Amino acid sequence: MGKIDSKKQQSKSNESVILRNATILDVEKLYLLVTEVARSNDFLIVTPEEYSSISSEQQIARIKRHHDNEGDVWLIAECNNELIGSIDFQNGKSKKINHKGSFGLIVKPSWQNKGIGKLLLSALIEWVKAHSSIEVINLTVSEENKPAIELYKKFGFQITGREPFSLKLQDGRFLVDLTMTLKL
């Protein structure tokens, strides 16, 4: 796994935030973070119920895979021993696609608009730039998630695709997903 040195950063509201690699000790805290984010919006691909069916062993195995794969990194943001954000990146494993990778980014609802996404994304891009074999970062974001789209655009991501029926909500509505790409 790509590793970063644990570092202290400041949120927009001047709270001390630690950015560090995810570890298997974070499994319970990750569960709380993901389920809270999933309950707060429709933008994640899993429902809280689906996520709760993932066993601790499966989550530990996922973290270990990130540790074992050189082109993967999983970073978390933490404040006062509480996980407040997470970004996990995986690059392509075969020769024709290992020049690129994609990530998922979540921030606890009560910490949104405090610069946590920016801190995590900055750390990821810094890590990617240190890996010369990775040249492209991709992501998928709901077209309705305007704050996330604006954040990605500030970092230079460009919209490169649109999937009109990406997520189907319980009420039958569909959400449109955008693909965004950053060429380093």
C-alpha positions, 0 to 999 in steps of 0.5 A: 500500500502506498503510505503517507506519514501521519500529519496534522492539518487544520480544518476551516474551523481551526480544528486539528485533524489528523490524516493517516493511513487506514488500519484494521483497527479502524473497522468499527469507526469506518462502519459508523462513518459509512453508515452515517454518510449513507443515511444522510444522502443518496449518493453512495452506491450502497444503502446503510443496510447493505453496508451493515451486512459486510462483516468485520472480516470482509472489511479487514480483508479490504483494508489489508488488500489496500496495504498489500497493493502498491498502487492502492492507498486508503486515507482517513481524517480523524479528529479527537479519535473520531473518523470524520472522512475517508478516501480510498484509491485503487489503481488498475492492476493489469498493464494496460490500465495500471496508469490510472485509478479511481477513488471514493471520498466520504465526509461525515455530514457534521464535518462537511464544508469544513475543508475535510474533503479538500485535505483528503483529496490534496493528500491523495493527489500528493501521494499519486504524484509520488508514484510516477506510474500513475498518471490519471485519476478518475472518479464518479460523482452524482450530478446532484452533488454540487459541492463535490463537483465544485471541489473536484473542479478546483483540483482540475478534474474535468467532466469526461462522461455522463451516465443517466441511469446510474443509481436507482432510488427506492422511490424509482427515481434515477440519479445521473452520475458524472465521470470526472478525470484528472490527468497529472 
